[in-house]
């Protein structure tokens, strides 16, 4: 579903409510971890918040390579629904 497919405010509000119900807690956790890890990242240092952010992303979605020998450091973060594919 795209927001452009929603033709009125009630449809948009329903779509936002569905998103919030499914992803709201996850979005809030990731936002807070990213805000708290920012100072260490800007200073070029690791921090417990950064480690928690990385662990959270890896554990919630898994990290999958997008190619083999050509780009070993490239990764795609896949949502849980795609992680098993």
FIKOLZA-1660 file (N, C-alpha, C; in steps of 0.1 Angstrom, whole numbers, plus 5000, padded with zeros to 4 digits):
% residues 85
   i   px   py   pz ch aa at
   1 5008 4988 5000  A  X  N
   1 5000 5000 5000  A  X CA
   1 5009 5012 5000  A  X  C
   2 5006 5022 4992  A  X  N
   2 5013 5035 4991  A  X CA
   2 5004 5046 4996  A  X  C
   3 5010 5056 5003  A  X  N
   3 5001 5067 5007  A  X CA
   3 4994 5073 4996  A  X  C
   4 4999 5073 4984  A  X  N
   4 4992 5079 4973  A  X CA
   4 4979 5072 4969  A  X  C
   5 4978 5059 4974  A  X  N
   5 4966 5051 4971  A  X CA
   5 4955 5055 4981  A  X  C
   6 4958 5062 4991  A  X  N
   6 4948 5065 5001  A  X CA
   6 4942 5079 4998  A  X  C
   7 4930 5080 4996  A  X  N
   7 4923 5091 4990  A  X CA
   7 4918 5101 5000  A  X  C
   8 4917 5097 5012  A  X  N
   8 4911 5107 5022  A  X CA
   8 4918 5106 5035  A  X  C
   9 4915 5115 5044  A  X  N
   9 4922 5116 5057  A  X CA
   9 4919 5103 5065  A  X  C
  10 4907 5098 5064  A  X  N
  10 4903 5086 5072  A  X CA
  10 4911 5074 5068  A  X  C
  11 4913 5072 5055  A  X  N
  11 4921 5061 5050  A  X CA
  11 4936 5063 5055  A  X  C
  12 4941 5075 5054  A  X  N
  12 4955 5077 5058  A  X CA
  12 4956 5075 5073  A  X  C
  13 4947 5079 5081  A  X  N
  13 4947 5077 5096  A  X CA
  13 4946 5062 5099  A  X  C
  14 4938 5055 5092  A  X  N
  14 4938 5040 5094  A  X CA
  14 4951 5034 5091  A  X  C
  15 4957 5038 5080  A  X  N
  15 4970 5032 5076  A  X CA
  15 4981 5035 5086  A  X  C
  16 4981 5047 5091  A  X  N
  16 4991 5051 5102  A  X CA
  16 4988 5043 5114  A  X  C
  17 4976 5041 5118  A  X  N
  17 4972 5033 5130  A  X CA
  17 4977 5019 5128  A  X  C
  18 4975 5013 5116  A  X  N
  18 4980 4999 5114  A  X CA
  18 4995 4999 5115  A  X  C
  19 5002 5009 5109  A  X  N
  19 5017 5009 5110  A  X CA
  19 5021 5010 5124  A  X  C
  20 5015 5019 5132  A  X  N
  20 5019 5021 5146  A  X CA
  20 5017 5008 5154  A  X  C
  21 5006 5001 5151  A  X  N
  21 5003 4989 5159  A  X CA
  21 5013 4978 5156  A  X  C
  22 5018 4978 5143  A  X  N
  22 5027 4967 5140  A  X CA
  22 5042 4971 5142  A  X  C
  23 5046 4984 5140  A  X  N
  23 5060 4988 5141  A  X CA
  23 5063 4999 5151  A  X  C
  24 5053 5004 5158  A  X  N
  24 5055 5015 5166  A  X CA
  24 5065 5013 5177  A  X  C
  25 5065 5002 5184  A  X  N
  25 5074 5000 5195  A  X CA
  25 5088 4998 5189  A  X  C
  26 5089 4991 5178  A  X  N
  26 5102 4989 5172  A  X CA
  26 5108 5002 5167  A  X  C
  27 5100 5010 5161  A  X  N
  27 5104 5023 5156  A  X CA
  27 5110 5032 5168  A  X  C
  28 5102 5032 5179  A  X  N
  28 5107 5040 5190  A  X CA
  28 5120 5035 5196  A  X  C
  29 5121 5022 5197  A  X  N
  29 5134 5016 5203  A  X CA
  29 5146 5020 5194  A  X  C
  30 5144 5018 5181  A  X  N
  30 5155 5021 5171  A  X CA
  30 5158 5036 5171  A  X  C
  31 5148 5044 5172  A  X  N
  31 5150 5059 5173  A  X CA
  31 5158 5062 5185  A  X  C
  32 5154 5057 5197  A  X  N
  32 5161 5061 5209  A  X CA
  32 5176 5056 5209  A  X  C
  33 5178 5043 5204  A  X  N
  33 5191 5038 5203  A  X CA
  33 5200 5046 5194  A  X  C
  34 5194 5050 5182  A  X  N
  34 5202 5058 5173  A  X CA
  34 5206 5071 5178  A  X  C
  35 5196 5078 5185  A  X  N
  35 5199 5091 5191  A  X CA
  35 5210 5090 5202  A  X  C
  36 5210 5079 5210  A  X  N
  36 5219 5077 5220  A  X CA
  36 5233 5073 5215  A  X  C
  37 5233 5067 5204  A  X  N
  37 5246 5062 5198  A  X CA
  37 5253 5073 5190  A  X  C
  38 5246 5083 5186  A  X  N
  38 5252 5094 5178  A  X CA
  38 5264 5100 5183  A  X  C
  39 5265 5105 5196  A  X  N
  39 5277 5111 5201  A  X CA
  39 5290 5103 5200  A  X  C
  40 5289 5090 5203  A  X  N
  40 5300 5081 5202  A  X CA
  40 5304 5079 5187  A  X  C
  41 5294 5078 5178  A  X  N
  41 5297 5077 5164  A  X CA
  41 5305 5089 5159  A  X  C
  42 5300 5101 5163  A  X  N
  42 5306 5113 5158  A  X CA
  42 5320 5115 5163  A  X  C
  43 5323 5109 5175  A  X  N
  43 5336 5109 5181  A  X CA
  43 5345 5098 5176  A  X  C
  44 5339 5089 5168  A  X  N
  44 5347 5078 5163  A  X CA
  44 5349 5067 5173  A  X  C
  45 5340 5066 5183  A  X  N
  45 5342 5057 5194  A  X CA
  45 5330 5047 5194  A  X  C
  46 5332 5036 5200  A  X  N
  46 5321 5027 5202  A  X CA
  46 5314 5031 5216  A  X  C
  47 5302 5026 5218  A  X  N
  47 5295 5029 5230  A  X CA
  47 5285 5018 5233  A  X  C
  48 5281 5016 5245  A  X  N
  48 5270 5006 5248  A  X CA
  48 5258 5008 5240  A  X  C
  49 5254 5021 5237  A  X  N
  49 5242 5024 5229  A  X CA
  49 5244 5019 5215  A  X  C
  50 5256 5022 5209  A  X  N
  50 5259 5017 5196  A  X CA
  50 5259 5002 5195  A  X  C
  51 5265 4996 5204  A  X  N
  51 5265 4981 5204  A  X CA
  51 5251 4976 5205  A  X  C
  52 5242 4982 5214  A  X  N
  52 5228 4978 5215  A  X CA
  52 5221 4980 5202  A  X  C
  53 5223 4991 5195  A  X  N
  53 5217 4994 5182  A  X CA
  53 5220 4983 5172  A  X  C
  54 5233 4980 5171  A  X  N
  54 5238 4970 5161  A  X CA
  54 5232 4957 5165  A  X  C
  55 5232 4953 5177  A  X  N
  55 5227 4940 5181  A  X CA
  55 5212 4939 5178  A  X  C
  56 5205 4950 5181  A  X  N
  56 5190 4951 5179  A  X CA
  56 5187 4949 5164  A  X  C
  57 5194 4956 5156  A  X  N
  57 5191 4955 5141  A  X CA
  57 5194 4941 5137  A  X  C
  58 5205 4935 5141  A  X  N
  58 5209 4922 5136  A  X CA
  58 5199 4912 5142  A  X  C
  59 5195 4913 5154  A  X  N
  59 5186 4903 5160  A  X CA
  59 5172 4904 5154  A  X  C
  60 5167 4916 5151  A  X  N
  60 5154 4917 5146  A  X CA
  60 5152 4914 5131  A  X  C
  61 5162 4917 5124  A  X  N
  61 5161 4915 5109  A  X CA
  61 5171 4905 5104  A  X  C
  62 5183 4903 5110  A  X  N
  62 5193 4895 5104  A  X CA
  62 5200 4903 5093  A  X  C
  63 5213 4900 5091  A  X  N
  63 5220 4907 5081  A  X CA
  63 5224 4897 5070  A  X  C
  64 5222 4900 5058  A  X  N
  64 5224 4891 5047  A  X CA
  64 5233 4898 5036  A  X  C
  65 5243 4890 5031  A  X  N
  65 5251 4896 5021  A  X CA
  65 5243 4897 5008  A  X  C
  66 5247 4908 5000  A  X  N
  66 5240 4910 4988  A  X CA
  66 5247 4903 4976  A  X  C
  67 5260 4900 4978  A  X  N
  67 5267 4894 4967  A  X CA
  67 5279 4886 4974  A  X  C
  68 5285 4877 4967  A  X  N
  68 5295 4869 4973  A  X CA
  68 5309 4875 4972  A  X  C
  69 5317 4870 4963  A  X  N
  69 5331 4874 4962  A  X CA
  69 5334 4889 4958  A  X  C
  70 5325 4895 4950  A  X  N
  70 5327 4908 4945  A  X CA
  70 5326 4919 4956  A  X  C
  71 5318 4918 4965  A  X  N
  71 5316 4928 4975  A  X CA
  71 5313 4922 4989  A  X  C
  72 5324 4916 4995  A  X  N
  72 5322 4909 5008  A  X CA
  72 5317 4918 5020  A  X  C
  73 5320 4931 5019  A  X  N
  73 5316 4940 5030  A  X CA
  73 5302 4946 5029  A  X  C
  74 5296 4943 5018  A  X  N
  74 5282 4949 5015  A  X CA
  74 5272 4940 5022  A  X  C
  75 5263 4946 5029  A  X  N
  75 5252 4938 5035  A  X CA
  75 5239 4945 5033  A  X  C
  76 5228 4937 5033  A  X  N
  76 5215 4942 5032  A  X CA
  76 5207 4938 5044  A  X  C
  77 5201 4948 5051  A  X  N
  77 5193 4945 5063  A  X CA
  77 5179 4941 5058  A  X  C
  78 5175 4929 5061  A  X  N
  78 5163 4924 5056  A  X CA
  78 5153 4923 5068  A  X  C
  79 5140 4927 5066  A  X  N
  79 5130 4926 5076  A  X CA
  79 5128 4911 5079  A  X  C
  80 5122 4908 5091  A  X  N
  80 5121 4894 5095  A  X CA
  80 5113 4886 5084  A  X  C
  81 5104 4891 5077  A  X  N
  81 5096 4884 5067  A  X CA
  81 5105 4879 5055  A  X  C
  82 5116 4886 5053  A  X  N
  82 5125 4882 5042  A  X CA
  82 5137 4875 5047  A  X  C
  83 5139 4874 5060  A  X  N
  83 5152 4868 5065  A  X CA
  83 5152 4853 5062  A  X  C
  84 5141 4846 5060  A  X  N
  84 5141 4832 5058  A  X CA
  84 5142 4829 5043  A  X  C
  85 5142 4839 5035  A  X  N
  85 5142 4836 5020  A  X CA
  85 5155 4833 5015  A  X  C
% end
